[in-house]
């Protein structure tokens, strides 16, 4: 009996507790101190576009070539008797490099001079005989046939003298060719034939050495058809803006850098472009010329690959936004902008060159727009945000250097 009474007491207490809980649940919604409060607008970082002048570049891979390169060859036959340079020397045009034994040519020169003296004496005699025969003919003291013979002998003597002069000149040329001199100013390579060897035999012009002129230096690079059209379009737009007609004397600057260079430290100009696009490769050959003075470790060695940068367009007062702020979807590129009511707007944009981590925006925003640059995941078009401004950028006074791309 006691157990039954105890169970009834516990059941009554439990019912009372449940009733109390139900009462509290009914009362709480009516209390004003616990009403729902919406979360505050998310904070985002905004920044105004940077305004500055920008030069757009296209980059290519180019190859360097010497402006002059000469293979030095033996022009006469003989034994190589001396060398007058050290491999790698800088030499000037006309400096002596090799000597091929000149003695045979000196003997030939003396013989040619002797023949000249003999033939000159024959000519003097023929001149005298012709003059005397002419006088006698005028006096009708000799026949016309005799006069013709004397004229022929004089002409023959003159021809012999001319031949002797040619032989002297040829012998002197051989002597000059035996003294092999630098044909250009530049750097001479190693000798390819040792002293004592016979060179120029059997009519073969033996290769003795090579010379290269390092400065100025040529750089060849190639534009695709699309790049050619882009350059033409930008040139047309620039001419329309400036109001100036096309001037073929305008100098187009070009810059290059070696593999280990920072930036583009070498500055030159375009001096040649091909007459037409190569239909086999679809490229247009362009050549730049650069000064290349200095010691060996400062110059650009011909035959190397270099990076080439060519200006293809200019932006005046361009608007630049950090690249990380740009978004993209199926409709294209866009930016998120905060209006004067702190509401996010999506702006469709057109982009240009990339400049030091910032992208040129050619259309879609204004210089006074507040662009969201941080907190993009917390912002959505039409939502209210709490914009936090960055430090206003300082406009650059000098044109920026850029690389084309999108």
C-alpha positions as CSV (number, residue, x, y, z in Angstrom):
1,X,0.0,0.0,0.0
2,X,2.8,2.4,0.9
3,X,4.4,1.8,-2.6
4,X,1.2,2.6,-4.4
5,X,0.8,5.8,-2.5
6,X,4.4,6.7,-3.3
7,X,3.9,6.2,-7.0
8,X,0.8,8.3,-7.0
9,X,2.7,11.1,-5.3
10,X,5.5,11.0,-7.9
11,X,3.0,11.1,-10.8
12,X,1.3,14.1,-9.4
13,X,4.6,16.0,-9.0
14,X,5.6,15.2,-12.6
15,X,2.3,16.5,-14.0
16,X,2.8,19.7,-12.1
17,X,6.3,20.2,-13.5
18,X,5.1,19.6,-17.1
19,X,2.3,22.1,-16.6
20,X,4.8,24.7,-15.4
21,X,6.9,24.2,-18.5
22,X,4.0,24.6,-20.8
23,X,3.0,27.8,-19.1
24,X,6.4,29.3,-19.5
25,X,6.5,28.4,-23.3
26,X,3.1,30.1,-23.6
27,X,4.3,33.2,-21.8
28,X,7.7,33.7,-23.3
29,X,6.7,34.8,-26.9
30,X,4.7,37.6,-25.4
31,X,7.7,39.1,-23.6
32,X,9.3,42.1,-25.5
33,X,12.9,41.6,-24.3
34,X,13.8,38.6,-26.5
35,X,12.6,39.8,-30.0
36,X,14.6,38.7,-33.2
37,X,17.3,41.2,-34.3
38,X,18.8,40.9,-37.9
39,X,22.6,40.7,-38.2
40,X,24.5,43.9,-39.1
41,X,25.6,44.5,-42.7
42,X,28.9,42.7,-43.6
43,X,32.0,44.7,-43.7
44,X,33.9,45.0,-47.0
45,X,36.9,46.9,-48.1
46,X,36.5,49.3,-50.9
47,X,38.9,51.3,-53.0
48,X,38.7,53.9,-55.8
49,X,40.3,53.1,-59.1
50,X,43.9,54.3,-59.5
51,X,44.2,56.9,-62.3
52,X,47.4,57.1,-64.3
53,X,48.8,57.1,-67.8
54,X,49.6,53.6,-69.1
55,X,51.6,52.3,-72.0
56,X,50.6,48.8,-73.2
57,X,53.2,46.4,-74.5
58,X,53.3,43.1,-76.2
59,X,56.1,40.7,-75.4
60,X,57.8,38.3,-77.8
61,X,60.8,36.0,-77.9
62,X,63.6,37.3,-80.2
63,X,67.0,36.2,-81.4
64,X,70.1,38.4,-81.5
65,X,72.3,38.6,-84.5
66,X,75.5,40.5,-85.2
67,X,75.2,43.5,-87.5
68,X,78.3,42.3,-89.3
69,X,79.9,38.8,-89.3
70,X,82.7,37.9,-91.7
71,X,84.5,34.6,-92.5
72,X,88.2,35.5,-93.2
73,X,89.6,33.4,-96.0
74,X,92.8,33.0,-97.9
75,X,92.6,34.7,-101.3
76,X,96.0,33.5,-102.6
77,X,97.9,30.2,-102.4
78,X,100.9,30.0,-100.2
79,X,102.2,28.9,-96.8
80,X,100.9,30.6,-93.7
81,X,104.0,32.1,-92.1
82,X,102.7,34.4,-89.3
83,X,99.6,35.4,-87.2
84,X,99.3,38.9,-85.6
85,X,96.5,38.7,-83.1
86,X,95.3,36.7,-80.1
87,X,92.0,34.9,-80.3
88,X,89.2,37.2,-78.9
89,X,91.1,40.4,-79.6
90,X,89.2,43.5,-80.6
91,X,90.7,44.7,-83.9
92,X,90.0,47.6,-86.2
93,X,89.4,47.5,-89.9
94,X,92.7,47.2,-91.8
95,X,94.6,45.6,-88.9
96,X,97.0,42.9,-90.0
97,X,95.9,39.4,-89.0
98,X,97.8,36.8,-91.1
99,X,100.7,36.8,-93.5
100,X,100.9,34.2,-96.3
101,X,104.4,33.9,-97.8
102,X,104.5,36.9,-100.1
103,X,107.9,36.1,-101.8
104,X,106.5,34.4,-104.9
105,X,104.2,37.4,-105.5
106,X,107.1,39.9,-104.9
107,X,109.1,38.0,-107.6
108,X,106.1,38.2,-109.9
109,X,105.8,41.9,-109.3
110,X,109.5,42.5,-110.2
111,X,109.0,40.5,-113.4
112,X,105.9,42.5,-114.3
113,X,107.8,45.7,-113.7
114,X,110.6,44.5,-116.0
115,X,108.1,43.6,-118.7
116,X,106.6,47.0,-118.3
117,X,109.9,48.7,-118.9
118,X,110.6,46.6,-122.0
119,X,107.2,47.2,-123.4
120,X,107.4,50.9,-122.6
121,X,110.6,51.1,-124.6
122,X,109.0,49.3,-127.5
123,X,106.1,51.8,-127.3
124,X,108.5,54.8,-127.4
125,X,110.1,53.4,-130.5
126,X,106.8,52.7,-132.2
127,X,105.7,56.2,-131.4
128,X,108.8,57.7,-133.1
129,X,108.5,55.4,-136.1
130,X,104.9,56.3,-136.6
131,X,105.6,60.0,-136.3
132,X,108.4,59.8,-138.9
133,X,106.4,57.7,-141.3
134,X,103.4,60.1,-141.0
135,X,105.7,63.0,-141.9
136,X,107.1,61.1,-144.9
137,X,103.6,60.2,-146.0
138,X,102.5,63.8,-145.8
139,X,105.4,64.6,-148.2
140,X,104.4,61.7,-150.4
141,X,107.8,60.0,-149.6
142,X,106.3,56.7,-148.5
143,X,103.3,54.6,-149.2
144,X,100.0,54.5,-147.3
145,X,100.5,50.8,-146.5
146,X,103.7,51.7,-144.6
147,X,101.8,54.3,-142.6
148,X,99.2,51.7,-141.7
149,X,101.9,49.2,-140.6
150,X,103.5,51.8,-138.3
151,X,100.1,52.7,-136.8
152,X,99.5,49.0,-136.1
153,X,102.9,48.6,-134.4
154,X,102.2,51.6,-132.2
155,X,98.8,50.2,-131.2
156,X,100.4,46.8,-130.5
157,X,103.1,48.5,-128.3
158,X,100.4,50.4,-126.4
159,X,98.5,47.2,-125.7
160,X,101.7,45.5,-124.4
161,X,102.3,48.4,-122.0
162,X,98.7,48.1,-120.8
163,X,99.1,44.4,-120.3
164,X,102.3,45.0,-118.3
165,X,100.4,47.5,-116.1
166,X,97.8,44.9,-115.5
167,X,100.4,42.3,-114.6
168,X,101.9,44.8,-112.1
169,X,98.5,45.5,-110.6
170,X,97.8,41.8,-110.3
171,X,101.1,41.0,-108.7
172,X,100.6,43.9,-106.2
173,X,97.1,42.6,-105.4
174,X,98.5,39.1,-104.6
175,X,101.0,40.7,-102.3
176,X,98.2,42.6,-100.6
177,X,96.1,39.5,-100.3
178,X,99.1,37.7,-98.8
179,X,98.8,40.2,-95.9
180,X,95.4,39.3,-94.6
181,X,93.8,42.3,-92.9
182,X,90.6,42.8,-90.9
183,X,87.8,43.6,-93.2
184,X,85.7,45.2,-90.4
185,X,86.1,46.6,-86.9
186,X,85.1,43.9,-84.3
187,X,86.2,40.9,-82.4
188,X,88.2,38.1,-84.0
189,X,87.8,34.5,-83.1
190,X,90.4,31.7,-82.9
191,X,92.6,30.9,-85.8
192,X,91.4,27.8,-87.8
193,X,94.7,27.0,-89.5
194,X,98.1,26.7,-87.8
195,X,101.2,28.5,-89.0
196,X,103.1,26.5,-91.6
197,X,100.1,25.1,-93.4
198,X,99.5,25.5,-97.2
199,X,96.4,27.6,-97.7
200,X,94.4,28.6,-100.8
201,X,95.6,25.6,-102.8
202,X,93.7,24.2,-105.8
203,X,91.6,27.3,-105.9
204,X,90.0,26.7,-102.5
205,X,89.7,29.8,-100.3
206,X,90.9,28.4,-97.0
207,X,88.8,29.5,-93.9
208,X,91.3,31.2,-91.6
209,X,89.2,32.8,-88.8
210,X,85.9,34.6,-88.1
211,X,85.1,38.2,-87.1
212,X,82.0,39.6,-85.5
213,X,81.0,43.2,-84.9
214,X,78.9,43.4,-81.7
215,X,77.6,46.9,-81.9
216,X,75.1,47.8,-83.0
217,X,73.2,44.6,-82.5
218,X,70.2,43.2,-84.4
219,X,67.2,41.5,-82.7
220,X,64.7,39.7,-84.8
221,X,61.2,38.8,-83.6
222,X,57.9,37.8,-85.2
223,X,54.4,39.1,-84.8
224,X,51.4,36.9,-85.5
225,X,48.7,38.0,-87.9
226,X,46.4,38.8,-85.0
227,X,49.1,40.9,-83.4
228,X,49.8,42.8,-86.6
229,X,46.1,43.6,-86.9
230,X,46.0,44.7,-83.2
231,X,49.0,47.0,-83.7
232,X,47.3,48.5,-86.8
233,X,44.0,49.1,-84.9
234,X,45.8,50.8,-82.0
235,X,47.8,52.9,-84.4
236,X,44.7,54.0,-86.2
237,X,43.0,54.9,-82.9
238,X,46.0,56.8,-81.7
239,X,46.2,58.7,-85.0
240,X,42.5,59.6,-84.8
241,X,42.9,60.8,-81.2
242,X,46.0,62.9,-81.9
243,X,44.8,64.2,-85.3
244,X,48.2,63.6,-86.8
245,X,48.6,61.8,-90.1
246,X,50.8,58.7,-90.4
247,X,54.5,59.5,-90.5
248,X,56.7,56.7,-91.6
249,X,59.7,58.5,-90.2
250,X,58.4,58.1,-86.6
251,X,60.7,55.9,-84.5
252,X,59.1,52.9,-82.8
253,X,60.9,52.1,-79.6
254,X,61.6,48.5,-78.6
255,X,63.1,47.0,-75.4
256,X,64.9,43.7,-74.7
257,X,66.1,41.7,-71.8
258,X,68.3,38.7,-71.3
259,X,67.1,35.7,-69.3
260,X,68.7,36.9,-66.1
261,X,67.7,40.6,-66.5
262,X,65.1,42.3,-64.3
263,X,62.8,44.5,-66.4
264,X,63.9,45.5,-69.9
265,X,67.2,47.4,-69.5
266,X,68.2,47.6,-73.2
267,X,66.5,50.2,-75.3
268,X,66.6,50.4,-79.1
269,X,64.3,51.1,-82.0
270,X,62.6,49.2,-84.9
271,X,64.6,49.7,-88.1
272,X,63.1,47.1,-90.4
273,X,59.9,45.1,-91.0
274,X,59.2,42.5,-93.6
275,X,57.4,43.5,-96.8
276,X,54.7,40.9,-96.2
277,X,53.4,38.2,-93.8
278,X,55.0,34.8,-94.3
279,X,52.2,32.7,-95.6
280,X,53.9,29.5,-94.4
281,X,54.2,30.6,-90.7
282,X,51.6,33.3,-90.5
283,X,54.1,35.7,-89.0
284,X,55.6,39.1,-89.7
285,X,59.3,39.6,-89.2
286,X,60.4,42.7,-87.4
287,X,64.0,43.8,-86.6
288,X,65.2,46.1,-83.8
289,X,68.7,47.7,-83.6
290,X,70.5,48.3,-80.3
291,X,73.7,49.7,-79.1
292,X,75.9,46.9,-77.6
293,X,79.0,48.5,-76.3
294,X,81.1,47.4,-73.3
295,X,83.3,44.6,-72.2
296,X,82.4,40.9,-72.9
297,X,80.4,40.4,-69.7
298,X,78.3,43.5,-70.3
299,X,77.3,43.0,-74.0
300,X,74.6,40.8,-75.4
301,X,76.2,37.9,-77.3
302,X,74.8,37.4,-80.8
303,X,72.9,34.2,-81.3
304,X,71.1,34.3,-77.9
305,X,67.4,34.4,-77.1
306,X,66.0,37.5,-75.5
307,X,62.7,38.8,-74.3
308,X,61.3,41.6,-76.5
309,X,58.8,44.3,-75.5
310,X,57.1,46.4,-78.1
311,X,54.7,49.3,-77.3
312,X,51.4,48.8,-79.0
313,X,49.1,51.3,-77.3
314,X,48.6,54.1,-74.8
315,X,45.9,54.8,-72.2
316,X,45.6,58.4,-71.0
317,X,44.2,58.7,-67.4
318,X,43.5,55.0,-67.3
319,X,41.5,53.4,-64.5
320,X,43.3,50.6,-62.7
321,X,41.8,48.1,-60.2
322,X,43.5,45.3,-58.4
323,X,43.3,42.1,-60.3
324,X,41.8,40.1,-57.4
325,X,38.7,42.3,-57.4
326,X,37.6,41.2,-60.8
327,X,34.9,38.5,-61.1
328,X,33.8,36.5,-64.1
329,X,30.8,34.5,-65.2
330,X,29.2,33.4,-68.4
331,X,28.4,37.0,-69.4
332,X,32.0,38.1,-69.0
333,X,34.0,40.2,-66.5
334,X,32.4,42.3,-63.7
335,X,33.2,44.3,-60.6
336,X,31.2,44.8,-57.4
337,X,30.7,48.5,-56.6
338,X,29.1,50.1,-53.5
339,X,26.8,53.0,-54.3
340,X,26.1,56.1,-52.2
341,X,23.4,54.1,-50.2
342,X,26.0,51.4,-49.4
343,X,24.2,48.9,-51.7
344,X,26.2,46.5,-53.8
345,X,26.0,46.9,-57.6
346,X,27.4,44.6,-60.2
347,X,29.1,46.4,-63.1
348,X,29.9,44.8,-66.4
349,X,33.4,45.9,-67.6
350,X,35.9,45.7,-70.4
351,X,39.5,45.1,-69.4
352,X,42.8,46.1,-70.8
353,X,46.4,45.6,-69.9
354,X,47.8,44.2,-66.6
355,X,49.9,46.7,-64.7
356,X,51.9,45.6,-61.6
357,X,49.0,43.4,-60.4
358,X,46.3,45.9,-61.4
359,X,44.1,45.6,-64.4
360,X,43.2,48.5,-66.7
361,X,39.4,48.9,-66.9
362,X,38.5,50.5,-70.3
363,X,34.7,50.8,-69.6
364,X,32.1,50.1,-67.0
365,X,33.3,52.2,-64.0
366,X,34.2,55.8,-63.1
367,X,37.1,57.2,-61.2
368,X,34.9,58.0,-58.2
369,X,33.3,54.6,-57.9
370,X,34.0,52.6,-54.7
371,X,35.1,49.1,-55.9
372,X,35.0,46.2,-53.5
373,X,38.5,44.8,-53.2
374,X,38.2,42.6,-50.1
375,X,35.3,40.7,-48.7
376,X,33.8,39.7,-52.1
377,X,32.3,36.5,-50.6
378,X,30.3,38.6,-48.1
379,X,28.9,40.9,-50.8
380,X,26.1,40.2,-53.3
381,X,24.4,42.5,-55.7
382,X,21.5,44.3,-54.0
383,X,22.7,43.7,-50.5
384,X,23.6,46.4,-48.0
385,X,27.2,46.4,-46.8
386,X,29.4,48.3,-44.4
387,X,32.2,49.7,-46.6
388,X,35.7,50.3,-45.2
389,X,37.8,52.6,-47.4
390,X,41.5,52.0,-48.1
391,X,44.0,54.8,-48.3
392,X,43.3,56.8,-51.5
393,X,46.0,56.0,-54.2
394,X,48.5,58.5,-55.4
395,X,48.2,59.1,-59.1
396,X,51.5,58.3,-61.0
397,X,53.0,61.1,-63.0
398,X,55.0,58.9,-65.3
399,X,53.5,56.4,-67.8
400,X,53.3,52.9,-66.5
401,X,54.9,50.0,-68.4
402,X,52.5,47.1,-69.0
403,X,52.2,43.8,-70.8
404,X,49.3,43.1,-73.1
405,X,46.9,40.4,-71.9
406,X,43.5,39.8,-70.5
